[in-house]
Amino acid sequence: MEAIAQPTERTLDPTRIFRLLGEETRLRAALLLQQRPELCVCELTEATGVSQPKMSRHLGHLRDVGLVETRRSGQWVHYALRRDLPEWLRQTLATLAGERPFADDLAELRNAIIRHRGYCEE
């Protein structure tokens, strides 16, 4: 059986990306990360209503495929979309961002950011 090549710094495999984003929690997280430069798991869970363990697991999948990057601050892990995402992926995410339930998630995210301001930093 042939090993699946890991994504390089410059390329992302569209088939693998769409397969991962076919799961609603991962898609919702990616769409929220597109709206903000960086988010903590607590902000993502509050915006989506998804449990912290489930959100962390799905963010791990997005990180493993090279879609998101992480930054640790004490006990907190902050997530961001990769800065060099291809334009086709940025456009796809932008098109979906206005649809439900994603638009609702964005409204909840705004409230979560206000409530968590400074809480996720050490």
DRENMIZA-547128 format. One record per residue (C-alpha): residue number from 1; residue in three letters; y, z, x. Coordinates in nm, 3 decimals, always signed. Layout:
   num   residuo     north        up      east
   NUM       Ala         Y         Z         X
...
// end
This chain:
   num   residuo     north        up      east
     1       Met    +0.000    +0.000    +0.000
     2       Glu    +0.338    -0.102    +0.141
     3       Ala    +0.599    +0.170    +0.187
     4       Ile    +0.923    +0.131    -0.004
     5       Ala    +1.213    +0.082    +0.233
     6       Gln    +1.483    +0.347    +0.220
     7       Pro    +1.835    +0.225    +0.138
     8       Thr    +2.055    +0.156    +0.435
     9       Glu    +2.417    +0.260    +0.468
    10       Arg    +2.533    -0.080    +0.340
    11       Thr    +2.279    -0.186    +0.080
    12       Leu    +2.139    -0.045    -0.241
    13       Asp    +1.838    -0.198    -0.412
    14       Pro    +1.953    -0.301    -0.764
    15       Thr    +1.602    -0.271    -0.911
    16       Arg    +1.564    +0.083    -0.786
    17       Ile    +1.917    +0.178    -0.896
    18       Phe    +1.867    +0.046    -1.250
    19       Arg    +1.528    +0.217    -1.273
    20       Leu    +1.688    +0.549    -1.179
    21       Leu    +1.987    +0.500    -1.409
    22       Gly    +1.750    +0.420    -1.695
    23       Glu    +1.707    +0.797    -1.733
    24       Glu    +1.991    +0.933    -1.948
    25       Thr    +2.069    +1.247    -1.746
    26       Arg    +2.104    +1.050    -1.423
    27       Leu    +2.320    +0.788    -1.592
    28       Arg    +2.543    +1.053    -1.747
    29       Ala    +2.583    +1.226    -1.409
    30       Ala    +2.667    +0.898    -1.232
    31       Leu    +2.926    +0.810    -1.495
    32       Leu    +3.093    +1.151    -1.463
    33       Leu    +3.090    +1.127    -1.084
    34       Gln    +3.264    +0.793    -1.113
    35       Gln    +3.552    +0.965    -1.292
    36       Arg    +3.613    +1.235    -1.031
    37       Pro    +3.602    +1.229    -0.651
    38       Glu    +3.361    +1.525    -0.640
    39       Leu    +3.188    +1.757    -0.887
    40       Cys    +2.983    +2.075    -0.864
    41       Val    +2.655    +2.107    -1.053
    42       Cys    +2.811    +2.372    -1.279
    43       Glu    +3.077    +2.123    -1.394
    44       Leu    +2.816    +1.855    -1.461
    45       Thr    +2.591    +2.092    -1.655
    46       Glu    +2.876    +2.219    -1.868
    47       Ala    +3.000    +1.868    -1.945
    48       Thr    +2.656    +1.739    -2.045
    49       Gly    +2.482    +2.049    -2.181
    50       Val    +2.189    +1.982    -1.944
    51       Ser    +2.033    +2.284    -1.772
    52       Gln    +2.120    +2.348    -1.407
    53       Pro    +1.763    +2.299    -1.275
    54       Lys    +1.727    +1.969    -1.462
    55       Met    +2.067    +1.842    -1.345
    56       Ser    +1.996    +1.943    -0.984
    57       Arg    +1.661    +1.762    -0.993
    58       His    +1.820    +1.440    -1.124
    59       Leu    +2.107    +1.459    -0.875
    60       Gly    +1.844    +1.489    -0.603
    61       His    +1.692    +1.160    -0.719
    62       Leu    +2.035    +0.993    -0.707
    63       Arg    +2.091    +1.134    -0.358
    64       Asp    +1.749    +1.017    -0.238
    65       Val    +1.820    +0.658    -0.340
    66       Gly    +2.159    +0.669    -0.167
    67       Leu    +2.378    +0.661    -0.478
    68       Val    +2.540    +1.002    -0.425
    69       Glu    +2.648    +1.209    -0.128
    70       Thr    +2.660    +1.587    -0.103
    71       Arg    +2.887    +1.844    +0.054
    72       Arg    +2.790    +2.210    +0.081
    73       Ser    +3.051    +2.485    +0.045
    74       Gly    +2.883    +2.823    +0.084
    75       Gln    +2.622    +2.845    -0.191
    76       Trp    +2.770    +2.552    -0.383
    77       Val    +2.668    +2.189    -0.351
    78       His    +2.925    +1.928    -0.451
    79       Tyr    +2.826    +1.574    -0.539
    80       Ala    +3.019    +1.248    -0.512
    81       Leu    +2.934    +0.884    -0.564
    82       Arg    +2.890    +0.701    -0.238
    83       Arg    +3.228    +0.571    -0.127
    84       Asp    +3.100    +0.222    -0.044
    85       Leu    +2.930    +0.144    -0.376
    86       Pro    +2.897    -0.230    -0.433
    87       Glu    +3.142    -0.382    -0.679
    88       Trp    +2.863    -0.489    -0.920
    89       Leu    +2.761    -0.124    -0.958
    90       Arg    +3.118    +0.003    -0.997
    91       Gln    +3.179    -0.255    -1.270
    92       Thr    +2.856    -0.165    -1.449
    93       Leu    +2.942    +0.205    -1.450
    94       Ala    +3.300    +0.136    -1.560
    95       Thr    +3.176    -0.073    -1.853
    96       Leu    +2.948    +0.207    -1.974
    97       Ala    +3.198    +0.490    -1.927
    98       Gly    +3.373    +0.434    -2.261
    99       Glu    +3.052    +0.442    -2.467
   100       Arg    +2.902    +0.745    -2.640
   101       Pro    +2.775    +0.995    -2.535
   102       Phe    +2.947    +0.926    -2.203
   103       Ala    +3.301    +0.937    -2.342
   104       Asp    +3.217    +1.275    -2.499
   105       Asp    +3.086    +1.398    -2.162
   106       Leu    +3.417    +1.304    -2.000
   107       Ala    +3.613    +1.507    -2.255
   108       Glu    +3.384    +1.805    -2.191
   109       Leu    +3.421    +1.754    -1.816
   110       Arg    +3.799    +1.790    -1.839
   111       Asn    +3.751    +2.129    -2.006
   112       Ala    +3.484    +2.234    -1.755
   113       Ile    +3.708    +2.152    -1.458
   114       Ile    +3.985    +2.368    -1.600
   115       Arg    +3.744    +2.659    -1.656
   116       His    +3.576    +2.628    -1.315
   117       Arg    +3.885    +2.561    -1.102
   118       Gly    +3.828    +2.751    -0.779
   119       Tyr    +3.501    +2.906    -0.899
   120       Cys    +3.274    +2.665    -0.710
   121       Glu    +3.444    +2.721    -0.375
   122       Glu    +3.389    +3.003    -0.129
// end
